[in-house]
Amino acid sequence: MTSPHIPVPVEQREYLYPSEVAEIFGVSRAAVNRYVHDGKLHRIRTLGGHSRFDKAAIHRLADQLTVPVTDGAR
């Protein structure tokens, strides 16, 4: 008897799916694939050939690219 597959919450995983990376950056999955092809993102291939992305690296990059919001006062 096999146990049912219980998904691991994103907070506990070390890798992200391409769709999750796309959501973080606010782009399409096709854009994520282009970024990989252009060398802007590094993906990890699973044994089944699926793409995964290092969660910590993606969050570091997202933090670097995020511009702080200001109220416009000078």
C-alpha positions in Angstrom: 0.0 0.0 0.0 1.4 3.4 -1.0 0.9 6.6 1.0 -0.8 9.5 -0.8 1.5 12.3 -2.1 1.4 15.1 0.4 2.8 18.3 -1.1 5.5 20.1 0.9 4.6 23.8 1.6 6.7 26.3 -0.3 8.1 27.6 2.9 9.8 24.3 3.6 11.1 23.5 0.1 14.5 24.5 -1.1 13.5 24.8 -4.8 10.8 26.6 -6.7 8.8 25.6 -9.8 9.1 27.9 -12.9 5.5 29.1 -12.3 6.5 30.2 -8.8 9.5 32.1 -10.1 7.3 33.8 -12.8 4.9 34.9 -10.0 7.7 36.3 -7.9 9.1 38.4 -10.7 5.6 39.2 -12.2 6.5 37.7 -15.6 5.2 34.8 -17.7 6.7 31.3 -17.6 8.0 32.0 -21.2 9.9 35.0 -19.8 11.5 32.8 -17.1 12.6 30.3 -19.9 14.1 33.2 -21.8 16.0 34.4 -18.7 17.4 30.9 -18.3 18.4 30.8 -22.0 20.0 34.3 -21.8 22.0 33.2 -18.6 20.1 35.6 -16.3 18.7 32.8 -14.2 20.2 29.4 -13.3 18.0 26.4 -13.3 18.5 22.9 -11.8 17.2 19.9 -13.8 15.5 17.1 -11.9 16.2 13.5 -12.9 12.9 13.7 -14.8 14.2 16.7 -16.8 12.0 19.3 -15.1 13.3 22.8 -14.2 13.6 23.9 -10.6 15.2 27.0 -9.2 17.1 27.6 -6.0 14.7 29.3 -3.6 17.3 31.3 -1.7 19.0 32.6 -4.9 15.7 33.6 -6.5 14.7 35.5 -3.3 18.1 37.2 -3.2 17.7 38.3 -6.8 14.2 39.5 -6.2 15.4 41.6 -3.2 18.1 43.1 -5.3 15.7 44.0 -8.1 13.0 45.5 -5.8 13.1 49.3 -5.7 11.9 50.7 -2.4 8.6 52.6 -2.7 8.8 56.2 -1.7 6.0 58.7 -1.0 7.4 61.2 -3.5 8.4 63.8 -0.9 11.8 65.4 -1.2 
